[in-house]
Structures are given as C-alpha cells and as structure tokens.
Amino acid sequence: MDIKKFWNEAVTYNEYLRHAGEILGNPRNQQDVDYLEYYKLGIQRMNRMSEKYLPNEKQVETLAQKNFRGRILIISEAWCGDASQAIPVVVKFFEQYEVRITYRDQEPSLIDNFLTNGGKSIPIILFLDEDFNVIGQWGPRPAHGKELLNKHKNDPENYTKDDFYHELQVYYARNKGYDTIEELLEIIPSGK
C-alpha cells in the first residue's frame, strides 16, 4: 500500500467542499443521484460546523505538547453524516498541519486496509509521519456515537434507525467536536 500515492492524489478541504457542490449541480452517476439529499445535508453540516467550531484551549496545549511532526490523511465521502461532523473540526483544529482528503470510493484499495468491523465505514483519519507511515488511526465516529449505534443494533425495534440518527445528530450539535478532538489527541504519538 503506497500511502504517499494516496496523499499526492488527495484534495484539500476546500476542494472537497467544491467537488461536493459540483455533484449537487451535476451528478456523475446513479449513486450520486441516489445520494443527492445526503450531499446537500453533508454540505450544510460541514458549513455549520466550520462556522461554529472553536478549538478548545486545553486541547490546543495538549497538541503542542505532543510535538507531532506529520500530516493527516482522511478517507471520506461528502455524503457521509459522520464525516460532515468530523472533517471541519479536524481541519480547523489541525490548521497548522497538512490535512488532505482522499475519496473512499475512488480507489477502494486504501479503505480495505482500514475496515471497521469488516465494513468500509468513514471517515477514517490517518496520522502519518514524515515518511508517510501510518502512526495512528481513528474513525468513523466518537465513542458515544459508537454506543448509540450499538444501542440501535442491540434493540432495533425499540431504538430505531431514525432514533439513532436523530440522537447522533443532537449529540454532534451539542458536543461541537470536543470528543472527536479528545480521542484524536489520545492516539497521536508524541514526537521527539
């Protein structure tokens, strides 16, 4: 697996947003047509999170103490609800680093190395060292989001998919990215 190749072909957050907007206006295929409402929601959520998210000072201090000297590669798609909440937070919090996004469905061989319970769940956030080695990974959602999903899977009749989606979005709106960054800080190895 050549992570550097994926890095070189990846896009910036602004390019990612622009591409999602282009798909809204000109879907490329039937999947895009089927996902148009999700692209629209994803763009709205990313814009809202970009406006509302403010890095926590204590978390900024923790990052500085880590002395991380790498880059961040995110595997994603703009229609993904979890990605629309996480990516703007990661981009803003790690603004002094290079952050790029690669599309999960464009070249599936990358996501195949980072499956979640056998599935191609996104986003997957990869921390890379200066030589493009993966030194940490996170995704696809914070621990509380995973708890909500498990609650649905364990009792889908009493905690429906709609209940799960609603509660997850309320959690994201209230938490404002804090848990995502907290969990990312826990997996970033300290530099020299």
ZIJO-V54730 format. One record per backbone hydrogen bond with DSSP energy under -0.5 kcal/mol. NH is the residue of the N-H (numbers start at 1). CO is the residue of the C=O. E is the energy in kcal/mol with one decimal. If there is no record, write none. Layout:
<<NH,CO,E> <NH,CO,E>>
This chain:
<<3,1,-1.1> <5,2,-0.6> <6,2,-1.5> <7,3,-2.7> <8,4,-2.7> <9,5,-1.5> <10,6,-0.9> <10,7,-0.9> <11,101,-3.0> <16,12,-2.3> <17,13,-2.6> <18,14,-2.4> <19,15,-2.6> <20,16,-2.0> <21,17,-2.1> <22,18,-2.1> <23,19,-2.0> <24,20,-1.7> <25,21,-1.6> <26,22,-1.9> <33,29,-1.9> <34,30,-2.8> <35,31,-1.9> <36,33,-1.2> <39,35,-2.5> <40,36,-2.5> <41,37,-2.4> <42,38,-2.8> <43,39,-2.6> <44,40,-2.2> <45,41,-2.8> <46,42,-2.7> <47,43,-2.5> <48,44,-2.5> <49,45,-2.9> <50,46,-2.5> <51,47,-1.8> <52,48,-2.4> <53,49,-2.5> <60,56,-2.2> <61,57,-2.2> <62,58,-2.2> <63,59,-2.4> <64,60,-2.1> <65,61,-2.1> <66,62,-1.4> <67,63,-0.9> <67,64,-0.6> <68,63,-0.6> <71,128,-1.9> <72,98,-2.7> <73,126,-2.4> <74,100,-2.6> <75,124,-3.0> <76,74,-0.6> <76,102,-2.4> <80,77,-1.7> <84,80,-2.1> <85,81,-0.8> <85,82,-0.7> <86,82,-2.0> <87,83,-2.6> <89,85,-0.5> <90,86,-2.5> <91,87,-2.8> <92,88,-2.1> <93,89,-2.9> <94,90,-2.5> <95,92,-1.2> <97,94,-2.2> <99,97,-0.6> <100,72,-2.4> <101,11,-3.1> <102,74,-3.2> <104,76,-2.3> <106,103,-0.6> <107,103,-1.0> <110,107,-1.5> <112,108,-1.8> <113,110,-1.9> <114,111,-2.2> <116,119,-2.9> <117,115,-0.6> <119,116,-2.3> <121,119,-0.7> <123,75,-0.7> <124,75,-1.8> <125,138,-3.2> <126,73,-3.2> <126,124,-0.6> <127,136,-3.0> <128,71,-3.0> <128,126,-0.6> <129,133,-2.3> <132,129,-1.9> <135,127,-3.2> <135,133,-0.5> <136,127,-1.0> <138,125,-1.9> <140,123,-0.6> <145,142,-0.5> <146,142,-1.9> <147,143,-2.3> <148,144,-2.1> <149,145,-2.1> <150,146,-2.5> <151,147,-2.2> <152,148,-1.9> <153,149,-2.7> <154,150,-2.5> <155,151,-1.2> <158,155,-0.5> <159,155,-2.3> <164,160,-2.6> <165,161,-2.9> <166,162,-2.5> <167,163,-2.8> <168,164,-2.6> <169,165,-2.2> <170,166,-2.3> <171,167,-2.4> <172,168,-2.6> <173,169,-2.4> <174,170,-2.3> <175,171,-3.0> <176,172,-2.0> <178,175,-1.8> <181,177,-2.2> <182,178,-2.6> <183,179,-2.7> <184,180,-2.2> <185,181,-2.8> <186,182,-1.3> <187,183,-0.9> <187,184,-0.8> <188,184,-1.3> <189,187,-0.5> <191,66,-4.0>>
